[in-house]
Amino acid sequence: MSRVLVAPDKFKATLSADEVVSAIALELTSAGHLVDGLALADGGDGTIDVVLEHGFQAREIPARDGLGRPRTGVIAWRGDETIIEMAQVCGLATVVDLAPDPWRASSLGLGLAARAARDAGASSVTLALGGSASVDGGVGLLEGLGFAVVDRRGRQVTPDLAGLVRASAIEPREVGGSWRVLVDVSNPLVGPQGAVRVFGPQKGLQPRDLSRVSAAMCRWAGLLERAFALDVSSTRGGGAAGGVAAAACAALGARIESGADYVAGLTGLRDRVRAADVVVTGEGAFDHQTFGGKAPGLVIDIARELGRPVFVVAGVSGLTEGEWRSRGISGVITCSELAGSSESARREPGRWLAAAAADLAVRLGPAVGAGD
């Protein structure tokens, strides 16, 4: 019998981290292993669910989705501290019923939610930025918080990418409080690896528009510097959520932190890896981005550092065996390979995750020495 830590992130758009933990734990427990289940997140979808399991309480607040439609958002609250997950309030998951519209998609809902939290007494606000729908540079965030972003004629621009292109000045205001943003990427605001070039196409931006929007984002970086006396154009992680991180850093004095590191600290991840004989992590798409700020990448790094064998269960993998073995990983099992294709795996995610977990149980059975 082995002590197995099962610590995955979600399988995006198919299974929550809790569902992944439960499916894998069921098979491993049936095989006689002792399982410690720990759902993880890294600032994107599912972050609120994780923090609510670790000392925070849920509160409902009025918000707007990624296209500005009224909705009710859920934020996490502890004392005078609040955590707001952008994915839950105004992220991609809130606009899947409509075709992508990168010019209208907005971070306004995040700003409105944060303003409501401040009005309700939150002195410490954490914005978890993964899973966004927009690439508006944070125009929506700032306007939701009450900043005026105006065009050349002094008229307030729309809180979206169309407004970003027209923006000519930002009128600062005092917001108060302590601010932090959690990110799962390290991309800067501008440049070849910036918010527009990397994330714009993911939000539906067409190749023909990339140069124009990149130039607008560079101008926006200049407006942020002019208004707040801080150059955030190359700040690590500033491109997160289409530039929301950079805007929050400049306008709110927000600290940019790794979402995976924050959740790891909140959940005691390192100690739980140390207590395990074997570690299992996973996510929907296991690829090079996993090691660029994602929760499973952090789990793998900690397991390797502490000398624990680590296995990955994923929907699909974009890494060769040589690439994942070089990271110290003992094995990778994918639902898509078991199902015959990624399309088949997505159609029946529960079935193929159970199959992957059963495969894992077989591998662990004879391969792992007994724990005490």
C-alpha positions as CSV (number, residue, x, y, z in Angstrom):
1,M,0.0,0.0,0.0
2,S,1.3,3.4,-0.9
3,R,0.4,6.9,0.2
4,V,-0.6,8.7,-3.0
5,L,-1.2,12.5,-3.3
6,V,-3.7,13.2,-6.1
7,A,-3.3,16.9,-6.8
8,P,-4.6,18.0,-10.3
9,D,-6.0,21.1,-11.8
10,K,-9.3,21.1,-13.8
11,F,-9.7,19.5,-17.2
12,K,-10.9,22.7,-18.8
13,A,-14.4,22.8,-20.1
14,T,-15.0,19.2,-19.1
15,L,-14.2,18.3,-15.5
16,S,-13.6,20.3,-12.4
17,A,-10.5,19.6,-10.3
18,D,-12.7,18.0,-7.6
19,E,-14.2,15.7,-10.2
20,V,-10.7,14.7,-11.4
21,V,-9.6,14.0,-7.8
22,S,-12.7,11.9,-7.1
23,A,-12.3,9.8,-10.2
24,I,-8.6,9.0,-9.7
25,A,-9.1,8.5,-5.9
26,L,-11.9,6.0,-6.5
27,E,-9.6,3.7,-8.7
28,L,-6.6,4.0,-6.5
29,T,-8.5,3.4,-3.2
30,S,-10.1,0.3,-4.8
31,A,-6.6,-0.9,-5.6
32,G,-5.6,-0.5,-1.9
33,H,-3.7,2.8,-1.9
34,L,-4.1,5.5,0.7
35,V,-5.2,8.6,-1.2
36,D,-4.8,12.3,-0.2
37,G,-6.9,14.3,-2.6
38,L,-6.1,17.9,-3.2
39,A,-7.9,20.0,-5.9
40,L,-5.6,22.7,-7.3
41,A,-5.9,25.9,-9.4
42,D,-3.5,28.6,-10.5
43,G,-5.6,31.7,-10.7
44,G,-7.9,30.6,-13.5
45,D,-11.1,28.6,-13.6
46,G,-11.7,26.8,-10.3
47,T,-9.7,29.1,-8.1
48,I,-12.7,30.2,-6.2
49,D,-13.8,26.6,-5.6
50,V,-10.4,25.8,-4.2
51,V,-10.1,28.8,-1.8
52,L,-13.7,28.1,-0.5
53,E,-12.4,24.8,0.7
54,H,-9.6,26.5,2.7
55,G,-11.1,29.1,5.0
56,F,-13.0,31.5,2.7
57,Q,-16.8,32.0,2.5
58,A,-18.8,32.6,-0.7
59,R,-20.7,35.9,-1.3
60,E,-22.8,36.9,-4.2
61,I,-22.3,40.3,-5.9
62,P,-23.8,42.0,-9.0
63,A,-21.5,41.8,-12.0
64,R,-21.3,41.7,-15.8
65,D,-20.2,38.8,-17.9
66,G,-17.4,39.0,-20.6
67,L,-19.8,40.8,-23.0
68,G,-21.3,43.2,-20.5
69,R,-24.5,41.3,-19.7
70,P,-25.8,41.5,-16.1
71,R,-25.2,38.5,-14.0
72,T,-24.5,37.5,-10.4
73,G,-20.9,36.7,-9.5
74,V,-19.5,34.7,-6.6
75,I,-16.5,36.0,-4.7
76,A,-14.5,34.5,-1.8
77,W,-14.4,36.4,1.5
78,R,-12.3,36.0,4.7
79,G,-12.3,38.8,7.3
80,D,-11.6,42.0,5.3
81,E,-9.9,40.0,2.5
82,T,-11.7,39.0,-0.8
83,I,-10.6,37.0,-3.8
84,I,-12.3,37.6,-7.1
85,E,-11.9,35.0,-9.9
86,M,-12.1,36.7,-13.3
87,A,-13.0,33.5,-15.1
88,Q,-16.1,33.1,-12.8
89,V,-17.2,36.7,-13.1
90,C,-16.5,37.7,-16.7
91,G,-14.3,35.0,-18.2
92,L,-14.6,32.8,-21.3
93,A,-17.0,30.5,-19.5
94,T,-19.5,33.3,-19.2
95,V,-19.8,33.9,-22.9
96,V,-19.6,30.4,-24.4
97,D,-23.2,30.8,-25.7
98,L,-22.1,33.4,-28.2
99,A,-19.4,33.5,-30.9
100,P,-16.1,35.1,-29.9
101,D,-16.1,38.9,-30.1
102,P,-12.7,40.2,-29.1
103,W,-13.6,43.8,-29.8
104,R,-16.5,43.9,-27.4
105,A,-15.2,41.4,-24.8
106,S,-14.4,43.3,-21.6
107,S,-12.9,43.1,-18.1
108,L,-15.6,45.5,-16.9
109,G,-17.3,42.8,-14.8
110,L,-14.1,42.3,-12.8
111,G,-13.8,46.0,-12.1
112,L,-17.5,46.2,-11.0
113,A,-17.1,43.2,-8.7
114,A,-13.9,44.6,-7.2
115,R,-15.7,48.0,-6.6
116,A,-18.6,46.2,-4.9
117,A,-16.2,44.3,-2.7
118,R,-14.4,47.5,-1.7
119,D,-17.8,49.2,-1.0
120,A,-18.7,46.2,1.2
121,G,-15.6,46.7,3.3
122,A,-12.8,44.6,1.7
123,S,-9.5,46.3,2.4
124,S,-7.4,43.5,0.7
125,V,-8.5,42.5,-2.8
126,T,-7.0,39.7,-4.8
127,L,-7.8,39.3,-8.5
128,A,-7.3,35.8,-10.0
129,L,-6.9,36.5,-13.7
130,G,-6.8,33.2,-15.6
131,G,-9.5,32.2,-18.0
132,S,-10.3,35.7,-19.3
133,A,-12.4,36.4,-22.3
134,S,-10.9,39.8,-23.2
135,V,-7.8,41.5,-24.4
136,D,-8.8,45.0,-23.5
137,G,-5.6,46.0,-21.6
138,G,-7.6,46.5,-18.4
139,V,-9.7,49.4,-19.8
140,G,-12.8,47.6,-18.5
141,L,-11.3,46.9,-15.1
142,L,-10.4,50.6,-14.6
143,E,-13.8,51.9,-15.8
144,G,-15.5,49.4,-13.5
145,L,-13.5,50.9,-10.6
146,G,-14.5,54.4,-11.6
147,F,-11.5,55.6,-13.6
148,A,-12.3,57.7,-16.6
149,V,-10.6,56.5,-19.8
150,V,-11.3,59.1,-22.5
151,D,-10.7,59.7,-26.2
152,R,-9.2,62.7,-27.9
153,R,-12.4,64.7,-27.4
154,G,-12.6,63.9,-23.7
155,R,-15.4,61.3,-24.1
156,Q,-15.3,58.1,-22.1
157,V,-14.5,55.2,-24.3
158,T,-16.3,51.8,-24.2
159,P,-14.8,49.4,-21.7
160,D,-13.4,47.0,-24.3
161,L,-10.8,46.5,-27.0
162,A,-12.6,49.0,-29.3
163,G,-12.3,51.5,-26.5
164,L,-8.6,50.7,-26.0
165,V,-7.9,51.6,-29.6
166,R,-9.6,55.0,-29.1
167,A,-8.1,55.8,-25.6
168,S,-6.2,59.0,-25.3
169,A,-5.9,59.6,-21.6
170,I,-6.7,58.1,-18.2
171,E,-8.0,60.2,-15.4
172,P,-6.7,58.7,-12.1
173,R,-8.8,58.4,-9.0
174,E,-8.1,57.2,-5.4
175,V,-9.3,53.6,-5.0
176,G,-7.5,52.6,-1.7
177,G,-7.0,49.2,-0.3
178,S,-4.3,46.6,-0.9
179,W,-4.3,44.9,-4.2
180,R,-2.8,41.7,-5.6
181,V,-3.2,39.8,-8.9
182,L,-2.7,36.1,-9.4
183,V,-1.5,35.0,-12.8
184,D,-0.7,31.7,-14.5
185,V,1.5,33.2,-17.3
186,S,4.7,35.3,-17.4
187,N,4.0,37.2,-20.6
188,P,4.6,41.0,-20.6
189,L,2.0,43.5,-21.8
190,V,3.6,44.3,-25.1
191,G,6.1,42.7,-27.5
192,P,6.3,39.4,-29.4
193,Q,5.3,37.5,-26.3
194,G,2.8,40.2,-25.2
195,A,-0.9,40.1,-24.5
196,V,-2.0,40.8,-28.1
197,R,0.3,38.5,-30.0
198,V,-0.1,35.5,-27.7
199,F,-3.6,35.9,-26.3
200,G,-5.4,37.9,-28.9
201,P,-5.9,34.9,-31.3
202,Q,-7.1,32.8,-28.4
203,K,-9.9,35.4,-27.8
204,G,-10.9,35.5,-31.5
205,L,-8.7,38.3,-32.8
206,Q,-7.9,37.9,-36.5
207,P,-4.3,37.9,-37.8
208,R,-5.0,40.9,-39.9
209,D,-5.7,42.9,-36.8
210,L,-2.7,41.9,-34.7
211,S,-0.4,44.7,-35.8
212,R,-3.0,47.4,-35.3
213,V,-4.0,46.1,-31.9
214,S,-0.4,45.6,-30.9
215,A,0.3,49.3,-31.7
216,A,-2.7,50.3,-29.6
217,M,-1.5,48.2,-26.7
218,C,1.9,50.0,-26.9
219,R,0.1,53.4,-26.8
220,W,-2.0,52.1,-23.8
221,A,1.2,51.2,-22.0
222,G,2.3,54.8,-22.5
223,L,-1.0,56.1,-21.2
224,L,-0.6,54.0,-18.0
225,E,2.9,55.3,-17.5
226,R,1.8,58.9,-18.1
227,A,-1.1,58.6,-15.6
228,F,0.5,56.6,-12.9
229,A,4.3,57.2,-13.3
230,L,5.0,53.5,-13.7
231,D,6.3,51.7,-16.8
232,V,4.6,48.3,-16.9
233,S,5.2,47.6,-20.6
234,S,7.7,44.8,-19.8
235,T,6.6,43.7,-16.3
236,R,6.7,40.0,-16.0
237,G,3.1,38.7,-16.0
238,G,1.7,42.1,-17.0
239,G,0.1,40.5,-20.1
240,A,-2.1,38.2,-18.1
241,A,-5.8,38.4,-18.9
242,G,-5.2,40.5,-22.0
243,G,-3.2,43.1,-20.0
244,V,-5.4,43.4,-16.9
245,A,-2.4,42.6,-14.7
246,A,-0.4,45.5,-16.1
247,A,-3.3,47.9,-15.6
248,A,-3.9,46.7,-12.0
249,C,-0.2,47.0,-11.3
250,A,0.0,50.6,-12.6
251,A,-3.3,52.0,-11.4
252,L,-3.8,50.1,-8.2
253,G,-0.3,49.4,-7.1
254,A,-1.1,45.7,-7.3
255,R,1.5,43.0,-6.7
256,I,1.7,40.4,-9.5
257,E,2.1,36.9,-8.0
258,S,2.0,33.4,-9.3
259,G,-1.5,31.9,-8.8
260,A,0.0,28.4,-8.5
261,D,2.3,29.5,-5.7
262,Y,-0.5,31.2,-3.9
263,V,-2.8,28.2,-4.0
264,A,0.2,25.9,-3.0
265,G,0.8,28.0,0.1
266,L,-2.9,28.1,1.0
267,T,-3.3,24.3,0.7
268,G,0.0,23.2,2.2
269,L,1.0,21.6,-1.1
270,R,4.7,21.1,-0.3
271,D,4.0,19.3,3.0
272,R,1.5,17.1,1.4
273,V,3.9,16.1,-1.4
274,R,6.5,15.4,1.3
275,A,4.1,13.1,3.2
276,A,3.3,11.1,0.0
277,D,5.1,8.1,-1.5
278,V,3.8,8.9,-5.0
279,V,2.3,12.1,-6.5
280,V,-0.3,12.3,-9.3
281,T,-1.2,15.5,-11.0
282,G,-2.9,16.5,-14.3
283,E,-4.9,18.8,-16.4
284,G,-6.8,18.9,-19.6
285,A,-3.9,19.8,-21.9
286,F,-0.4,18.8,-20.7
287,D,2.2,20.7,-22.7
288,H,5.0,23.2,-22.6
289,Q,2.7,25.8,-21.1
290,T,2.3,23.5,-18.0
291,F,5.7,24.7,-16.9
292,G,5.0,28.4,-17.5
293,G,3.1,29.0,-14.3
294,K,0.4,26.3,-14.2
295,A,-0.4,24.3,-11.1
296,P,0.5,20.9,-12.4
297,G,3.9,22.2,-13.4
298,L,4.5,23.4,-9.8
299,V,3.4,20.0,-8.4
300,I,5.9,18.3,-10.8
301,D,8.7,20.6,-9.7
302,I,8.1,20.1,-6.0
303,A,7.8,16.3,-6.4
304,R,11.1,16.2,-8.3
305,E,12.8,18.5,-5.7
306,L,11.6,16.2,-2.8
307,G,12.4,13.0,-4.6
308,R,8.9,11.7,-5.0
309,P,7.9,9.9,-8.2
310,V,5.2,11.8,-10.1
311,F,2.7,10.7,-12.7
312,V,0.5,12.8,-14.9
313,V,-3.1,12.0,-16.0
314,A,-4.2,14.4,-18.8
315,G,-6.8,14.9,-21.4
316,V,-4.1,15.3,-24.1
317,S,-0.4,15.6,-24.1
318,G,1.7,17.8,-26.4
319,L,5.1,16.5,-25.0
320,T,7.2,13.7,-26.2
321,E,8.3,11.0,-23.8
322,G,11.8,12.3,-23.8
323,E,10.5,15.8,-22.9
324,W,8.4,14.7,-20.0
325,R,11.0,12.2,-18.7
326,S,13.5,15.0,-18.7
327,R,11.3,16.7,-16.2
328,G,11.5,13.7,-13.8
329,I,8.0,12.4,-14.6
330,S,7.6,8.7,-14.2
331,G,4.6,8.3,-16.5
332,V,2.0,10.1,-18.5
333,I,-1.5,8.7,-19.2
334,T,-3.9,10.5,-21.5
335,C,-7.6,10.1,-22.0
336,S,-7.3,10.9,-25.7
337,E,-4.9,8.0,-26.3
338,L,-7.2,5.6,-24.4
339,A,-10.3,6.9,-26.2
340,G,-8.7,6.8,-29.6
341,S,-8.9,10.6,-30.2
342,S,-9.3,13.8,-28.3
343,E,-12.8,14.3,-29.7
344,S,-13.9,11.0,-28.3
345,A,-12.3,11.8,-24.9
346,R,-14.1,15.2,-24.7
347,R,-17.5,13.6,-25.6
348,E,-17.2,11.2,-22.6
349,P,-14.7,12.8,-20.2
350,G,-15.8,10.9,-17.1
351,R,-15.6,7.5,-18.8
352,W,-12.1,8.1,-20.2
353,L,-10.8,9.7,-17.0
354,A,-11.9,6.6,-15.1
355,A,-10.1,4.4,-17.7
356,A,-7.0,6.5,-17.2
357,A,-7.2,6.2,-13.5
358,A,-7.6,2.4,-13.8
359,D,-4.5,2.3,-16.0
360,L,-2.7,4.4,-13.3
361,A,-3.7,2.0,-10.6
362,V,-2.3,-0.9,-12.6
363,R,1.0,0.9,-13.0
364,L,1.3,1.8,-9.3
365,G,0.3,-1.6,-8.1
366,P,3.5,-3.6,-8.7
367,A,5.8,-0.6,-9.2
368,V,5.5,1.1,-5.8
369,G,6.9,-0.2,-2.6
370,A,4.7,-0.5,0.5
371,G,4.2,2.5,2.8
372,D,3.7,2.3,6.5
